[in-house]
């Protein structure tokens, strides 16, 4: 079966993410597939299938981290801190 441009893009992003993890000194996270799905959606949304690279993947990964950090802050917020 032949790879589609989208599946090839996903494979490339997967490789770039794993490379990025190594560069920043972390193991592949348990939620790698969630991160991959998010990064793929983001990069796919703003680039052509062959017009993306490691900087795009790194930027989308940074967006994932910011999003996760915000979600954690919201979950840890006490009801009295809202007012």
C-alpha positions as CSV (number, residue, x, y, z in Angstrom):
1,X,0.0,0.0,0.0
2,X,1.3,3.4,-1.0
3,X,1.8,6.2,1.6
4,X,-0.3,9.2,1.2
5,X,1.3,12.7,1.5
6,X,-0.5,13.1,4.8
7,X,0.7,9.8,6.3
8,X,4.3,10.6,5.1
9,X,4.0,14.0,6.7
10,X,2.9,12.4,10.0
11,X,5.8,10.0,9.8
12,X,8.2,12.9,9.2
13,X,6.8,14.8,12.1
14,X,7.0,11.7,14.3
15,X,10.7,11.5,13.5
16,X,11.3,15.2,14.1
17,X,9.5,15.0,17.4
18,X,11.7,12.1,18.6
19,X,14.7,14.1,17.5
20,X,13.5,17.1,19.4
21,X,13.0,15.1,22.6
22,X,16.6,13.9,22.3
23,X,17.9,17.4,21.7
24,X,16.2,18.7,24.9
25,X,17.3,15.7,26.9
26,X,14.0,13.9,27.6
27,X,12.8,10.4,26.9
28,X,9.8,9.9,24.5
29,X,6.8,10.9,26.7
30,X,4.1,8.3,27.4
31,X,1.6,10.6,25.7
32,X,3.7,10.9,22.5
33,X,0.7,9.9,20.3
34,X,-1.4,12.7,21.8
35,X,1.5,15.2,21.2
36,X,2.0,13.8,17.7
37,X,-1.7,14.2,16.8
38,X,-1.7,17.8,18.1
39,X,1.6,18.8,16.4
40,X,0.5,17.1,13.1
41,X,-2.8,19.0,13.1
42,X,-1.1,22.3,13.8
43,X,1.6,21.9,11.3
44,X,-0.8,20.6,8.7
45,X,-3.0,23.7,9.3
46,X,-0.4,26.2,8.4
47,X,1.9,24.5,5.9
48,X,1.9,22.7,2.6
49,X,2.6,18.9,2.9
50,X,6.2,19.5,1.8
51,X,6.7,23.0,3.1
52,X,7.4,22.3,6.8
53,X,10.5,21.5,8.9
54,X,11.9,21.1,12.3
55,X,11.2,24.8,13.3
56,X,7.5,24.3,12.6
57,X,7.4,21.0,14.6
58,X,9.3,22.7,17.5
59,X,6.9,25.7,17.5
60,X,3.9,23.4,17.5
61,X,5.5,21.3,20.3
62,X,6.0,24.6,22.3
63,X,2.3,25.3,21.8
64,X,1.4,21.8,23.1
65,X,3.5,22.5,26.2
66,X,1.9,25.9,26.8
67,X,-1.5,24.3,26.4
68,X,-0.7,21.5,28.8
69,X,0.7,24.0,31.3
70,X,-2.4,26.1,31.1
71,X,-4.7,23.1,31.6
72,X,-2.7,22.0,34.7
73,X,-3.0,25.5,36.2
74,X,-6.7,25.5,35.6
75,X,-7.1,22.1,37.2
76,X,-5.1,23.2,40.3
77,X,-6.9,26.5,40.7
78,X,-9.0,26.7,43.9
79,X,-12.5,28.0,43.7
80,X,-11.6,31.0,45.8
81,X,-8.7,32.0,43.5
82,X,-11.2,32.6,40.7
83,X,-12.6,35.8,42.3
